[in-house]
Amino acid sequence: MKKYILSIAVLLGSLTGMAQTEAADLFTSAPQGIFPLLDQNTRLDMVDYFKNNMSKASQNALGGRSMITELTPESVTVKMTDSSAIQLVSLKGSKGNIIAVISTVATPGLDSSIKFYDADWAPLPAEKIFTKPGWKEWLTDSGRANEDEVTMQVPFMLASYRLDPSTSRLTLTNNLSKFLDKEIYDDISSYLRPELTYVWTGKNFNLQK
């Protein structure tokens, strides 16, 4: 019985260790095309620096500096350049893990895009997993009554994405205030929702009402 209990404990410990390194392993083993500015050796160094509490940046392919700013068992966030960042998150899917990669750039308001991959880094059709919101989703009740005014004042939406690794909830934050003139934004701010939250179902993200 003691040997049996010990074996179970060792197995659980091993699985825990695997889970703790999963996001880091995905980051370091990702194809070069996912992180074109960072070769594999540089990524390995970056993980080591972060785990050893070293706030040391690594040189990227453009001659700039990149560094990991957050690392959890499920997620890695990397400051790629002074104006861009990438978040990698491992999601538990109903048919195996799905990797979400969020790229964010400053325009100057932060704007994000998201791509999805299977556990072997084969691209997945994003439209089946997440539907990018349009004005219908961003407008408040009063905004829908004044949609023509909003679309006339705002040429496009700026939103940054953040995936919470502990809840698998995807939050989109409205960043138009960083892009539009203050007077224009003040006129339409009540017509737009400040953020949207999507819930992970194991297959896709559904907008939380």
Secondary structure, DSSP 8 states (H G I E B T S, - for coil): -HHHHHHHHHHHHHHHHHHHHHHHHHHHHS-TTTSTT--HHHHHHHHHHHHTT----EE-TTS-EEEEEEE-SSEEEEEEETTEEEEEEEE--TTS-EEEEEEEEESSSEEEEEEEE-TT--EE-GGGT-----HHHHB-HHHHHTHHHHHHH-SS--EEEEEETTTTEEEEEE-GGGTS-HHHHHHHGGGB-SEEEEEE-SS-EEE--
